[in-house]
C-alpha cells in the first residue's frame, strides 16, 4: 500500500480518525500522528509516570518523543520502508518513529474506553517498557558510572590529603583506620571509573550493532528536476 496505519484492535484508536489522516497525507505530509486529547482509563500514578518518562527520555536521549502520541499514525510508504530497513531486533517503536523523521503533522483524537477486554499492561511491564526505550536510544546508563567513579576518586584523594595533614599535626587517632578507609574509597572509585570507560566502549559497539543508517534519503532528484516545495509549515 501507499500508506500504513498501525492501530490497536480494542477500538481505543477510532477508525474514523483515519479519514483525517488521509486528508493530511494527500496534502503532502509523510507522517500524520494522532495525539490524544486525554488518557482514558489511566490513573494519576500512570499519568505521572508517563510525564516522568518523557522528561527523563528527553534529557538523556537525542530523540524527542511527541507527547500523548502512541503508535496510532499514518506513515507514507517511504517511511515504512525506512523503518523496515533498520536491522535492530529489540525495537522501541516510539523512538524509531521519531528518529526516522520525515515531514510530519498531527491530528487530535479522543481516546475512548476499550470495546472489549482488559489491559495486561501492569506497572512492572510499563517500567520495563520505559527501560527498553531508554537503553535503545541512550548510552547514559553505560557512561554514568565513569562520572560517579571520577567523583568518588576525587573526593577520596581530597580526603587523603586532609587526613595526611591532620595526622602530621595531631597524630593518628586509631592506627590503620585511615589507611583502610581511604584505600577502600579510592579503589572503589577507580573501579567505577574503569567501568565507565568500558561502558563508553560498549556504547560505541552497541551503536554499531544497531546498524542504524547514518542518514536517510527522503527523495532523489534527477539532473534538471525541480524540487517540490514542502507543505506549509513543514520544517
BANULUM-476826 format. One record per residue: residue in one letter; z, y, x of N, C-alpha, C in turn. Coordinates in steps of 0.001 Angstrom, whole numbers, m for minus. Each point is the difference from the previous one (the first is absolute). Layout:
<rs>
{r A,{Z,Y,X},{Z,Y,X},{Z,Y,X}},
...
</rs>
This chain:
<rs>
{r X,{0,m1192,806},{0,1192,m806},{0,1254,847}},
{r X,{m367,1105,m599},{m37,1270,716},{1381,626,143}},
{r X,{947,m434,m827},{1363,513,73},{961,m1104,m411}},
{r X,{1236,90,503},{1023,m1016,m270},{1269,709,m470}},
{r X,{650,m587,m1026},{1250,546,m526},{1051,m1105,m11}},
{r X,{898,m64,990},{1116,m958,m64},{1068,511,m963}},
{r X,{555,m893,m810},{1014,400,m969},{881,m1188,m344}},
{r X,{1199,288,m509},{930,m1047,m399},{m424,m606,m1334}},
{r X,{359,m1266,m182},{m383,m714,m1214},{997,184,m1137}},
{r X,{1117,690,239},{1015,160,m1048},{m239,1221,m878}},
{r X,{m1151,670,215},{m431,1157,m787},{872,1238,209}},
{r X,{825,5,1044},{647,1257,365},{m1022,972,576}},
{r X,{m1084,m537,519},{m1147,806,392},{m967,15,m1180}},
{r X,{m117,1098,m728},{m818,26,m1220},{m1491,m92,306}},
{r X,{m710,m953,m588},{m1446,m122,253},{m780,1242,m406}},
{r X,{499,751,m990},{m737,1178,m450},{m77,1084,1072}},
{r X,{877,m70,1012},{m50,987,1082},{m1203,m212,911}},
{r X,{m609,m1179,m72},{m1161,m279,857},{m1147,942,m320}},
{r X,{m137,388,m1279},{m1077,918,m376},{144,1337,722}},
{r X,{1238,493,123},{223,1252,731},{m316,m173,1487}},
{r X,{334,m1172,558},{m327,m264,1402},{m1508,m8,221}},
{r X,{m713,m655,m908},{m1458,m68,128},{m626,1389,m72}},
{r X,{554,857,m851},{m532,1357,m107},{149,745,1324}},
{r X,{1141,m158,664},{200,636,1301},{m884,m630,1068}},
{r X,{m155,m1312,m58},{m837,m703,973},{m1451,457,m107}},
{r X,{m493,207,m1211},{m1388,437,m193},{m218,1421,497}},
{r X,{1088,744,179},{m123,1345,561},{m67,m9,1530}},
{r X,{146,m1182,603},{m141,m110,1447},{1253,m398,747}},
{r X,{1124,m141,m696},{1226,m423,673},{m60,m1486,305}},
{r X,{443,m360,1211},{m96,m1401,428},{1270,m798,m278}},
{r X,{1109,678,m158},{1262,m636,m389},{634,852,m1093}},
{r X,{338,m640,m1104},{699,682,m1095},{1276,m783,m262}},
{r X,{1135,519,455},{1232,m736,m241},{739,572,m1202}},
{r X,{753,m876,m651},{711,360,m1226},{1462,277,332}},
{r X,{444,1187,m349},{1378,393,271},{830,m119,m1284}},
{r X,{1145,m673,110},{887,m154,m1150},{672,1329,m329}},
{r X,{127,292,m1288},{770,1177,m387},{1485,m312,m106}},
{r X,{348,m1292,m45},{1403,m422,m39},{52,m1471,359}},
{r X,{1166,m453,461},{202,m1404,345},{707,m697,m1154}},
{r X,{m759,m725,m803},{582,m695,m1143},{723,m1262,458}},
{r X,{1161,m236,m590},{723,m1239,266},{733,m41,1321}},
{r X,{153,1139,679},{698,25,1285},{1271,826,m119}},
{r X,{1068,m508,608},{1273,687,m37},{99,1081,1055}},
{r X,{1141,681,m3},{219,1093,945},{m6,m495,1438}},
{r X,{616,m1152,249},{69,m521,1367},{m1390,m313,544}},
{r X,{m878,m549,m842},{m1355,m322,456},{m799,1258,282}},
{r X,{183,1026,m831},{m715,1261,240},{484,671,1286}},
{r X,{1310,m36,233},{537,573,1235},{m479,m778,1220}},
{r X,{m66,m1331,m134},{m494,m821,1107},{m1453,345,308}},
{r X,{m813,192,m1047},{m1411,341,203},{m140,1340,717}},
{r X,{792,993,m410},{m66,1305,662},{435,m106,1459}},
{r X,{1055,m789,241},{449,m189,1373},{m1038,m695,855}},
{r X,{m681,m992,m570},{m1034,m711,749},{m1137,941,375}},
{r X,{m472,799,m957},{m1089,928,289},{403,987,1096}},
{r X,{1248,474,m45},{458,960,1007},{6,m636,1381}},
{r X,{549,m1201,107},{60,m696,1291},{m1405,m317,499}},
{r X,{m863,m495,m886},{m1356,m377,392},{m772,1216,510}},
{r X,{118,1130,m685},{m723,1203,418},{450,487,1372}},
{r X,{1276,m181,329},{526,501,1268},{m204,m976,1161}},
{r X,{m201,m1274,m299},{m137,m990,1068},{m1423,m520,156}},
{r X,{m898,394,m877},{m1370,m506,45},{m975,1164,30}},
{r X,{m1209,m274,507},{m1054,1010,10},{m750,55,m1326}},
{r X,{279,m921,m900},{m673,m72,m1298},{918,584,m1062}},
{r X,{m545,830,m850},{780,587,m1093},{m408,m668,m1310}},
{r X,{968,m575,m687},{m264,m693,m1257},{73,981,m1163}},
{r X,{m975,m40,m923},{96,851,m1196},{1156,m449,m881}},
{r X,{708,953,m572},{1175,m304,m807},{m402,m551,m1371}},
{r X,{837,m903,m514},{m155,m571,m1342},{m1379,m624,m210}},
{r X,{m521,m608,1045},{m1310,m654,m74},{153,m1438,462}},
{r X,{m450,m933,m824},{30,m1405,370},{m1374,m480,428}},
{r X,{m327,m1224,m359},{m1313,m550,342},{m1061,344,m1035}},
{r X,{400,582,m1119},{m935,341,m1073},{m844,1188,435}},
{r X,{m1274,m258,269},{m917,1023,478},{m1420,m517,m102}},
{r X,{m950,897,121},{m1414,m381,91},{m469,272,1416}},
{r X,{m703,m982,564},{m533,134,1356},{m1495,m271,3}},
{r X,{m723,863,652},{m1433,m201,172},{m246,m1242,856}},
{r X,{m1197,m559,m130},{m330,m1219,733},{179,179,1502}},
{r X,{m352,1154,550},{133,191,1451},{1471,m28,423}},
{r X,{884,479,m869},{1433,m38,301},{501,m1437,m8}},
{r X,{m414,m770,m1000},{400,m1408,m93},{m500,m775,1212}},
{r X,{m1229,257,416},{m547,m693,1173},{796,340,1256}},
{r X,{429,1252,134},{808,391,1155},{1333,m732,4}},
{r X,{654,m81,m1158},{1275,m715,m99},{m189,m1479,314}},
{r X,{m1071,m593,m503},{m242,m1430,229},{m313,m313,1454}},
{r X,{m513,971,735},{m321,m237,1412},{1227,58,898}},
{r X,{1097,474,m509},{1218,64,814},{576,m1401,127}},
{r X,{158,m522,1226},{320,m1416,195},{1462,m372,m178}},
{r X,{905,967,m120},{1422,m345,m48},{326,m809,m1254}},
{r X,{920,m939,141},{355,m904,m1090},{1222,477,m773}},
{r X,{976,551,691},{1180,534,m676},{m327,1428,m417}},
{r X,{m350,174,m1271},{m563,1266,m451},{973,762,m895}},
{r X,{297,1210,395},{717,943,m848},{m1065,889,m631}},
{r X,{m414,m359,m1222},{m1187,597,m587},{163,1492,m263}},
{r X,{1183,446,m363},{201,1436,m189},{m378,769,1265}},
{r X,{441,m504,1142},{m302,659,1260},{m1461,m117,384}},
{r X,{m592,m1168,m238},{m1410,m201,352},{m896,905,m833}},
{r X,{271,89,m1309},{m800,879,m852},{87,1447,476}},
{r X,{1198,429,414},{159,1372,486},{m634,176,1378}},
{r X,{48,m1042,829},{m493,100,1378},{m1514,144,57}},
{r X,{m739,m705,m869},{m1462,26,84},{m564,1353,m401}},
{r X,{753,768,m792},{m442,1352,m319},{m1087,53,m1057}},
{r X,{m1123,655,321},{m1110,305,m903},{385,1135,m952}},
{r X,{m1012,520,m661},{220,1093,m948},{752,m545,m1215}},
{r X,{1102,634,m303},{822,m548,m1073},{506,1099,m925}},
{r X,{252,m394,m1211},{610,861,m998},{923,m863,m844}},
{r X,{566,561,m1038},{963,m757,m791},{m130,313,m1481}},
{r X,{499,m917,m807},{202,234,m1420},{1471,m305,m300}},
{r X,{501,523,m1090},{1376,m244,m420},{m18,m963,m1185}},
{r X,{882,m992,46},{93,m932,m1129},{1461,m288,m294}},
{r X,{242,m477,m1198},{1359,m370,m404},{169,m1501,147}},
{r X,{983,m406,773},{278,m1420,184},{945,m467,m1103}},
{r X,{m493,m872,m859},{801,m492,m1108},{839,m1202,384}},
{r X,{629,m587,m997},{788,m1206,214},{m923,m1203,158}},
{r X,{537,m1081,538},{m774,m1222,172},{m386,m583,m1356}},
{r X,{m1234,m467,m95},{m433,m652,m1235},{628,m1377,m143}},
{r X,{293,m656,1113},{606,m1335,m34},{645,m279,1344}},
{r X,{1002,m890,m4},{626,m424,1241},{1031,996,506}},
{r X,{660,m385,1064},{998,849,653},{m311,81,1490}},
{r X,{443,1070,614},{m265,196,1424},{826,m967,844}},
{r X,{m634,m605,989},{687,m866,968},{285,748,1296}},
{r X,{m252,1304,m18},{130,813,1210},{1405,567,60}},
{r X,{937,m754,605},{1383,440,70},{231,917,1199}},
{r X,{1249,421,164},{330,949,1072},{m271,m578,1385}},
{r X,{252,m1297,179},{m228,m628,1300},{m1484,m16,348}},
{r X,{m844,m331,m984},{m1444,10,235},{m496,1421,241}},
{r X,{584,956,m701},{m387,1392,201},{328,463,1414}},
{r X,{1155,m428,509},{380,345,1367},{m947,m648,1005}},
{r X,{m362,m1261,m234},{m957,m672,876},{m1362,659,m34}},
{r X,{m425,442,m1192},{m1273,701,m141},{2,1296,806}},
{r X,{1104,740,m74},{108,1249,757},{m10,m264,1502}},
{r X,{689,m1054,432},{40,m329,1429},{m1383,m415,494}},
{r X,{m730,m781,m797},{m1363,m388,376},{m891,1223,158}},
{r X,{136,950,m922},{m810,1204,83},{304,819,1236}},
{r X,{1280,123,323},{387,800,1161},{m463,m643,1300}},
{r X,{173,m1307,125},{m399,m677,1236},{m1513,m112,133}},
{r X,{m741,91,m1112},{m1458,m67,64},{m622,1302,483}},
{r X,{703,1114,m190},{m592,1295,329},{870,856,908}},
{r X,{1003,m607,633},{833,761,922},{553,m914,1082}},
{r X,{m41,477,1245},{614,m717,1122},{1388,540,325}},
{r X,{497,884,m850},{1308,610,259},{1123,m1027,123}},
{r X,{64,m1043,m869},{1085,m982,166},{m17,m697,1357}},
{r X,{m1182,m95,624},{m82,m616,1321},{439,961,1103}},
{r X,{m283,1273,m182},{247,973,1059},{1385,640,m60}},
{r X,{641,m57,m1148},{1251,735,m167},{1094,m505,933}},
{r X,{m54,m1306,346},{1050,m552,853},{m61,561,1414}},
{r X,{m1181,386,443},{m97,647,1300},{707,1345,7}},
{r X,{m146,752,m1087},{677,1295,m112},{1515,m192,m47}},
{r X,{445,m968,m814},{1441,m274,m92},{553,m437,1357}},
{r X,{m749,m868,696},{441,m461,1312},{90,1121,1009}},
{r X,{m982,904,m23},{26,1132,930},{1198,904,m273}},
{r X,{312,211,m1280},{1154,840,m350},{1300,m650,461}},
{r X,{151,m1310,m268},{1227,m697,395},{154,m16,1518}},
{r X,{m1100,m257,714},{68,m21,1463},{365,1371,556}},
{r X,{m559,1051,m594},{313,1357,462},{1469,332,m242}},
{r X,{499,m355,m1201},{1412,255,m292},{911,m804,924}},
{r X,{m409,m1261,282},{802,m826,909},{21,593,1405}},
{r X,{m1142,528,445},{m52,605,1331},{892,1244,67}},
{r X,{m56,812,m1058},{874,1177,m41},{1464,m422,8}},
{r X,{298,m1064,m753},{1378,m499,m49},{449,m498,1373}},
{r X,{m930,m634,745},{323,m459,1360},{406,1181,875}},
{r X,{m790,1074,m54},{293,1178,819},{1353,592,m374}},
{r X,{256,104,m1319},{1276,568,m456},{1178,m845,465}},
{r X,{m117,m1330,m137},{1112,m877,386},{222,m9,1512}},
{r X,{m1085,123,771},{160,68,1463},{773,1252,384}},
{r X,{m368,1125,m638},{704,1249,298},{1470,m102,m390}},
{r X,{267,m564,m1191},{1394,m139,m444},{790,m953,911}},
{r X,{m669,m1056,460},{686,m953,887},{348,641,1335}},
{r X,{m937,804,534},{266,667,1274},{1130,1016,m112}},
{r X,{145,597,m1174},{1030,1029,m167},{1342,m596,m406}},
{r X,{m12,m880,m1035},{1263,m512,m550},{275,m1470,320}},
{r X,{m957,m675,616},{211,m1403,327},{m431,m925,m1133}},
{r X,{205,m1294,187},{m428,m1017,m953},{1159,m354,m927}},
{r X,{m251,78,m1332},{1042,m358,m972},{157,m1515,m109}},
{r X,{m1101,m691,m291},{2,m1462,m140},{m1056,m553,950}},
{r X,{371,m681,1061},{m987,m508,967},{m1013,m936,m665}},
{r X,{m1291,239,272},{m1064,m855,m509},{m530,374,m1365}},
{r X,{781,747,m766},{m414,328,m1371},{m1231,893,m12}},
{r X,{25,1056,807},{m1101,956,m4},{m1304,m644,452}},
{r X,{57,m791,1061},{m1224,m599,532},{m631,m963,m1000}},
{r X,{822,m788,m693},{m533,m952,m985},{m630,740,m1177}},
{r X,{708,997,m531},{m497,744,m1153},{m1311,708,311}},
{r X,{m35,669,1132},{m1202,742,372},{m1162,m950,271}},
{r X,{266,m1117,652},{m1060,m966,296},{m611,m557,m1278}},
{r X,{851,m329,m974},{m496,m535,m1272},{m860,1031,m726}},
{r X,{471,1245,m58},{m760,1048,m673},{m1341,247,686}},
{r X,{25,121,1314},{m1227,319,727},{m1010,m1140,m85}},
{r X,{460,m1234,237},{m919,m1136,m55},{m524,m228,m1413}},
{r X,{859,221,m1011},{m472,m121,m1378},{m1078,1013,m312}},
{r X,{181,1233,464},{m1024,1015,m202},{m1291,m334,710}},
{r X,{96,m533,1219},{m1201,m377,734},{m739,m1140,m688}},
{r X,{741,m929,m592},{m641,m1092,m729},{m767,523,m1210}},
{r X,{620,922,m740},{m695,581,m1145},{m1216,803,449}},
{r X,{123,712,1122},{m1137,748,529},{m1138,m942,365}},
{r X,{333,m1129,608},{m1019,m998,341},{m653,m562,m1254}},
{r X,{808,m260,m1034},{m566,m470,m1266},{m959,1028,m592}},
{r X,{337,1284,151},{m886,1041,m496},{m1332,21,729}},
{r X,{35,m215,1323},{m1249,m51,775},{m841,m1197,m433}},
{r X,{657,m1151,m161},{m716,m1188,m483},{m558,256,m1396}},
{r X,{801,679,m847},{m456,311,m1346},{m1228,885,m5}},
{r X,{m86,927,955},{m1176,865,83},{m1251,m814,313}},
{r X,{129,m945,930},{m1133,m872,310},{m354,m882,m1194}},
{r X,{1014,m529,m686},{m262,m829,m1177},{m694,805,m1096}},
{r X,{387,1278,m131},{m660,846,m983},{m1473,183,308}},
{r X,{m331,143,1277},{m1407,125,384},{m760,m1298,m267}},
{r X,{637,m1127,303},{m625,m1295,m294},{m199,m156,m1502}},
{r X,{997,408,m784},{m78,m94,m1450},{m1167,820,m540}},
{r X,{m196,1208,545},{m1122,835,m429},{m1335,m665,315}},
{r X,{m89,m656,1164},{m1242,m675,363},{m254,m1214,m894}},
{r X,{1061,m749,m300},{m154,m1209,m816},{m449,356,m1414}},
{r X,{493,1116,m536},{m402,387,m1356},{m1499,262,m76}},
{r X,{m589,466,1080},{m1449,157,58},{m561,1033,m953}},
{r X,{768,1016,m327},{m526,1030,m893},{m1084,799,717}},
{r X,{m1034,415,m716},{m1090,739,651},{489,1325,568}},
{r X,{m607,409,1112},{369,1272,616},{m447,1178,m854}},
{r X,{m1083,m180,m734},{m478,1032,m915},{m765,m686,m1122}},
{r X,{m169,708,m1096},{m702,m527,m1172},{m1200,891,m275}},
{r X,{m1180,m594,m74},{m1232,731,m291},{m186,44,m1514}},
{r X,{87,1182,m564},{m146,121,m1450},{m1460,m40,m419}},
{r X,{m884,625,798},{m1412,37,m360},{m825,218,1256}},
{r X,{m1144,m652,85},{m949,196,1093},{m1153,867,m492}},
{r X,{m332,1018,776},{m1101,888,m350},{m1179,m271,923}},
{r X,{m1144,m219,m581},{m1218,m186,774},{m498,1354,500}},
{r X,{m816,9,1083},{m533,1271,510},{m747,763,m1086}},
{r X,{374,1259,m174},{m650,832,m997},{608,m97,m1379}},
{r X,{945,m918,m192},{618,m150,m1317},{1107,1024,m163}},
{r X,{30,685,m1111},{1027,996,m256},{1299,m643,m425}},
{r X,{1101,631,372},{1318,m510,m374},{311,364,m1442}},
{r X,{550,m931,m728},{399,245,m1381},{1312,765,m18}},
{r X,{47,1141,m674},{1258,761,m7},{1098,m778,m707}},
{r X,{1243,150,460},{1116,m718,m621},{314,561,m1377}},
{r X,{714,m762,m823},{414,520,m1302},{883,1223,172}},
{r X,{79,851,m1027},{859,1190,105},{1444,m379,290}},
{r X,{591,660,997},{1394,m259,334},{221,m1146,947}},
{r X,{m1080,m706,430},{174,m1135,915},{351,511,1374}},
{r X,{966,m690,664},{400,376,1356},{m896,m639,1022}},
</rs>
